[in-house]
Amino acid sequence: MLIRYKKSFEKIAMGLLSFMPEEKDVKKLLQTIREYESNDNWQLYLWKEEDILGAIGIQFDDQSKAIIQHLTVNPSHRNSGIGKRMVDAVKQQLGERYDVCSNEYTEAFVDHCGS
């Protein structure tokens, strides 16, 4: 199930986001986490089953698009459908209010914005 990121999950979220190639640099990773903490247009969710296994980050634009910025799953749990379940849960949560689409890093899971 999706749970909203909060500060107490910072280390777990940073660990998950660090699996993404563009988030390997610690300074970039900290900047990304701060963006999710301070910008109301950026929301980070964690995927929890028994443990927290994945993260999905969304940026809301002014044209009713929800752009998936980050999508990551613990390597030990990859290829079991968690990424797809996270995208489906976000789509269900946002309903008809937003068109959920991807950026260049997450287009394997959902259509690229503008496609």
N, C-alpha and C positions, 0 to 999 in steps of 0.2 A: 504494500500500500504506500501511497505517496504521503510524506510528511513534510511540512514546511521547514526550511532551514532556520535554525536559531544559533546564536553564538556558542552555546554549549556543544554543538556538533562541528565546530570549526575544524578541529584536527581531522576528524573523519572525512569531512567534505574536502579538505585540502588533499588528503591522501587519495581520495577517489579522483579528484580533478587532475592530480599529478600524473595519472595514467594517460592523459591526453597529450599528444606530442607538443601542441602549442602552449601547454601549461607546465612544461618541465622546469623552466627557470623559476626559482623561488620568488624573486621580485615580481615577476609577472603573475604568479599564482596568488601572492598576497594582494596584489592590485585587483585581481579578479574577485577574490573573496570580499574585499572592501567595497567593490562596486555592488555586489549582491546585498551587502549590509546597509549601504547608504542610499542607493538609487531605487526609488519606488517602481521604476519601470523595469527593473531586473529582479527576477524571483528565482530562487534556488530551492529545489525539492530533493529530498532523499527518498530512496526506495527501501522500504523495510519489510523483510519477511521475519525470520527469527533474528537476524542481524541486519545492519544497514549494508546493502549490497551494491547500490548504484546512486547516481545523481543525475539530475536533469535541470539545466538552467535555461530560463526563458527571458527574452527581452521583449517588452511590449512597445510597439511603435504607435504613431499617431493615426495610422490607417486601419486600425482593428486587426493587426497582424500580431501573432505571438510567434516570435522567431526563436527556435531552439538553438541556443548558443553553445551549450555543453551537454553532452550525453556520454556517460561513462559507467562502466560496470566493473566490479572487482574481477580481475583476471581469472580467479578460481571459479567464477560463476558465469563466465561468458558462454555464448552459444546455447543458452537455455531459455531464450525469449524474454529476458528481463528488460532489455532495451526497448523492445516492441511494447511490452506491458507498460513501461513508463510513458511512452508516447501516447498509447491508447488512454491511459489514466489522465494525462494532461488534456487530451482532446475531450474526454468525457467531462472533466472538471470545468473546462472553459466553455463547453457547450457551443451554442451558435454565436456567441459574442465575439469570438476571435477565429481567424483563419490560422491554424497552426502550420508553420512551415519551417524550413531549415536554413542554416547558413552553409557555407562550403564544407565545414567540418562534420556536419551531422546529416547530410543529405542521403546517406545510406538507409536511414530510418523513416524519412518523411520527405515529401516533395520540397524542392528548393523554392524559396520565395520568388515569386514572379514567373515560375514555370507554368 
